[in-house]
């Protein structure tokens, strides 16, 4: 921390904060060593608000008491006159100070693994998988392999949703091709237009049987890493591009999928015909 910032912190005397609360704010902000005046001002404000709250509770104005995790959390939940964004911002600054000033009370968070989205397959790779399916030695095996690729990359199905699809569940309607999903979340999924032909052929071959083969819908041997990537990345990426989702998120400044979930929580999904059109499932003439 440079001398100018230290001098600014030492001069800080807000009229709206009790002197003892301001004194604690200056002390802990000096110890936190902010990198600039703007950052110092934010930390002073957050520390002073917490210290002022501690005064109202009759809590001792000592860093190890005021910046205890329980006091910070109580401030975030119960301090009066604050909007929700202000509570989050102040708590973030208070936790920053606490990690610098009383680190014994705020051990570093354990780094937990985070699953990242798989890389989508390119169009040439999908064509290669369909070519491998077409090279199988029997018609039944060719149909099952093509059905596996098309249900994953063309309809985004994995796990139980994929295993339970029967030939009769693949239906040409609403201007496209629909897969009637039977799993834990029954729904109608439009199939991307480029997969209509091979999927309809696979469904016709399966008839009332399972498109990916076998007789047991609880079998586990058809949802390998191949199909997880097909559905979890390739289909999602294709549909996101079709909807213009990357452009929308960039324009809106949204980087977190949770915000998208909050936005759409109260919106009604389109009807089936509109979903076919929006999700790139319209049949080619």
For each residue, the residues with C-beta under 8 A, 3 or more apart:
1: 5 6 30 33 34 35
2: 5 6
3: 6 7
4: 7 8 37
5: 1 2 8 9 34 35 36 37 40
6: 1 2 3 9 10 30
7: 3 4 10 11
8: 4 5 11 12 37 40 41
9: 5 6 12 26 29 30 40 44
10: 6 7 26 30
11: 7 8
12: 8 9 22 25 26 44
13: 22
14: 17 22 48
15:
16:
17: 14 21 22 25 48 49 51 52
18: 21 22 51 52 55
19: 22 23
20: 23 24 51 55 61
21: 17 18 24 25 48 51 52 54 55 61
22: 12 13 14 17 18 19 25 26 48 51
23: 19 20 26 27 61
24: 20 21 27 28 47 48 51 61 63 66
25: 12 17 21 22 28 29 43 44 45 47 48 51
26: 9 10 12 22 23 29 30 44
27: 23 24 30 31 63
28: 24 25 31 32 43 47 63 67 97 101
29: 9 25 26 32 34 40 43 44 47 97
30: 1 6 9 10 26 27 33
31: 27 28 63 100 101
32: 28 29 43 96 97 100 101
33: 1 30 100
34: 1 5 29 39 40 42 43
35: 1 5 39
36: 5 39 40
37: 4 5 8 40 41
38: 41 42
39: 34 35 36 42 43
40: 5 8 9 29 34 36 37 43 44
41: 8 37 38 44 45
42: 34 38 39 45 46 93
43: 25 28 29 32 34 39 40 46 47 93 96 97
44: 9 12 25 26 29 40 41 47 48
45: 25 41 42 48 49 90 93
46: 42 43 49 50 89 90 93 94 97
47: 24 25 28 29 43 44 50 51 93 94 97
48: 14 17 21 22 24 25 44 45 51 52
49: 17 45 46 52 53 75 79 90
50: 46 47 53 54 66 67 71 72 75 90 94
51: 17 18 20 21 22 24 25 47 48 54 55 61 66
52: 17 18 21 48 49 55 56
53: 49 50 56 57 71 74 75 79
54: 21 50 51 57 59 60 61 65 66 71
55: 18 20 21 51 52 58 59 61
56: 52 53
57: 53 54 74
58: 55
59: 54 55 65 66 71
60: 54 65 66
61: 20 21 23 24 51 54 55 65 66
62: 65 66
63: 24 27 28 31 66 67 101 102
64: 67 68 102 105
65: 54 59 60 61 62 68 71
66: 24 50 51 54 59 60 61 62 63 71
67: 28 50 63 64 71 72 94 97 98 101 102 105
68: 64 65 71 72 102 105
69: 72 73 98 105 106
70: 73 74
71: 50 53 54 59 65 66 67 68 74 75
72: 50 67 68 69 75 76 91 94 95 98
73: 69 70 76 77 91
74: 53 57 70 71 77 78
75: 49 50 53 71 72 78 79 90 91 94
76: 72 73 79 87 88 90 91
77: 73 74 87
78: 74 75
79: 49 53 75 76 82 87
80:
81:
82: 79 86 87 90
83: 86 87
84: 87 88
85: 88 89
86: 82 83 89 90
87: 76 77 79 82 83 84 90 91
88: 76 84 85 91 92
89: 46 85 86 92 93
90: 45 46 49 50 75 76 82 86 87 93 94
91: 72 73 75 76 87 88 94 95
92: 88 89 95 96
93: 42 43 45 46 47 89 90 96 97
94: 46 47 50 67 72 75 90 91 97 98
95: 72 91 92 98 99 106
96: 32 43 92 93 99 100
97: 28 29 32 43 46 47 67 93 94 100 101
98: 67 69 72 94 95 101 102 103 105 106
99: 95 96 103 106 108
100: 31 32 33 96 97 103
101: 28 31 32 63 67 97 98
102: 63 64 67 68 98 105 106
103: 98 99 100 106 107
104: 107
105: 64 67 68 69 98 102
106: 69 95 98 99 102 103
107: 103 104
108: 99
109:
110:
111:
112:
113:
114:
115:
116:
117: 232 233 236
118: 228 229 232 233
119: 229 233
120: 229 233 234 236 237 238
121: 125 126 129 153 229 230 233 234
122: 125 126
123: 126 127
124: 127 128
125: 121 122 128 129
126: 121 122 123 129 130 149 153 230 234
127: 123 124 130 131
128: 124 125 131 132
129: 121 125 126 132 133 149 226
130: 126 127 133 134 146 149 198
131: 127 128 134 135
132: 128 129 135 136 145
133: 129 130 136 142 145 146 148 149 198
134: 130 131 142 146
135: 131 132 142
136: 132 133 141 142 145
137: 141
138: 141 142
139: 142 143 205
140: 143 144 205 213
141: 136 137 138 144 145
142: 133 134 135 136 138 139 145 146
143: 139 140 146 147 201 202 205 206 211
144: 140 141 147 148 202 206 211 212 213
145: 132 133 136 141 142 148 149
146: 130 133 134 142 143 149 150 198 199 201 202
147: 143 144 150 151 165 198 199 202 203 206 211 212
148: 133 144 145 151 152 162 211 212 222 227
149: 126 129 130 133 145 146 152 153 154 195 198 230
150: 146 147 153 154 155 191 195 198 199 202
151: 147 148 154 155 157 162 165 179 199 211 212 227 231
152: 148 149 155 156 157 158 162 226 227 230 231 234 235
153: 121 126 149 150 192 195 230 231 234 235 238
154: 149 150 151 191 192 194 195 196 199 235
155: 150 151 152 179 189 190 191 192 195 199 231 235
156: 152 189 231 232 235 236 239
157: 151 152 161 162 165 179 181 189 231
158: 152 161 162 223 227 228 231 232
159: 162 163 183 223
160: 163 164 183 184 217
161: 157 158 164 165 181 182 183 184 185
162: 148 151 152 157 158 159 165 212 222 223 227 231
163: 159 160 210 212 217 218 219 222 223
164: 160 161 181 182 183 210 217
165: 147 151 157 161 162 169 170 179 181 182 210 211 212
166: 169 206 208 209 210 211
167: 170 202 203 204 205 206 207 208 209 211
168: 171 203 207 208
169: 165 166 179 180 181 182 203 211
170: 165 167 177 178 179 180 191 199 200 202 203 211
171: 168 177 178 179 180
172: 176 177 178 196 200 283
173: 176 178 272
174: 178 190 272 273 275 276
175: 273 276 277 281 282 283
176: 172 173 190 191 193 196 276 277 281 282 283
177: 170 171 172 190 191 195 196 199 200 281 283
178: 170 171 172 173 174 188 189 190 191 272 276 281
179: 151 155 157 165 169 170 171 188 189 191
180: 169 170 171 186 188
181: 157 161 164 165 169 185 186 187 188 189
182: 161 164 165 169 186
183: 159 160 161 164 186
184: 160 161
185: 161 181
186: 180 181 182 183
187: 181
188: 178 179 180 181 272 275
189: 155 156 157 178 179 181
190: 155 174 176 177 178 272 275 276 279 280 281
191: 150 154 155 170 176 177 178 179 195 196 199 281
192: 153 154 155 195 235 238 239 279 280 281
193: 176 196 280 281 282 283 284
194: 154
195: 149 150 153 154 155 177 191 192 198 199
196: 154 172 176 177 191 193 199 200 283 284
197: 200 201
198: 130 133 146 147 149 150 195 201 202
199: 146 147 150 151 154 155 170 177 191 195 196 202 203
200: 170 172 177 196 197 203 204
201: 143 146 197 198 204 205
202: 143 144 146 147 150 167 170 198 199 205 206 211
203: 147 167 168 169 170 199 200 206 211
204: 167 200 201 207
205: 139 140 143 167 201 202
206: 143 144 147 166 167 202 203 209 210 211
207: 167 168 204
208: 166 167 168
209: 166 167 206 213 215
210: 163 164 165 166 206 213 214 215 217
211: 143 144 147 148 151 165 166 167 169 170 202 203 206
212: 144 147 148 151 162 163 165 222
213: 140 144 209 210 222
214: 210 219 222
215: 209 210
216: 219
217: 160 163 164 210
218: 163
219: 163 214 216 222
220: 223
221: 224
222: 148 162 163 212 213 214 219 227
223: 158 159 162 163 220 227 228
224: 221 227 228
225: 228 229
226: 129 152 229 230
227: 148 151 152 158 162 222 223 224 230 231
228: 118 158 223 224 225 231 232
229: 118 119 120 121 225 226 232 233 234
230: 121 126 149 152 153 226 227 233 234 235
231: 151 152 153 155 156 157 158 162 227 228 234 235 236
232: 117 118 156 158 228 229 235 236
233: 117 118 119 120 121 229 230 236 237
234: 120 121 126 152 153 229 230 231 237 238
235: 152 153 154 155 156 192 230 231 232 238 239
236: 117 120 156 231 232 233 239 240
237: 120 233 234 240 241
238: 120 153 192 234 235 241 242 280
239: 156 192 235 236 242 243 279 280
240: 236 237 243 245 246
241: 237 238 244 245 246
242: 238 239 278 279 280
243: 239 240 248 278 279
244: 241 247 248
245: 240 241 248 249
246: 240 241 249 250
247: 244 250 251
248: 243 244 245 251 252 254
249: 245 246 252 254 255 260
250: 246 247 253
251: 247 248
252: 248 249
253: 250
254: 248 249 259 260
255: 249
256: 259 260
257: 260 261
258: 261 262
259: 254 256 262 263
260: 249 254 256 257 263 264
261: 257 258 264 265
262: 258 259 265
263: 259 260 267
264: 260 261 267
265: 261 262
266:
267: 263 264
268:
269: 275
270: 274 275 278
271: 274 275
272: 173 174 178 188 190 275 276
273: 174 175 276 277
274: 270 271 277 278
275: 174 188 190 269 270 271 272 278 279 281
276: 174 175 176 178 190 272 273 279 281 282
277: 175 176 273 274 281 282
278: 242 243 270 274 275
279: 190 192 239 242 243 275 276
280: 190 192 193 238 239 242
281: 175 176 177 178 190 191 192 193 275 276 277
282: 175 176 193 276 277
283: 172 175 176 177 193 196
284: 193 196
285:
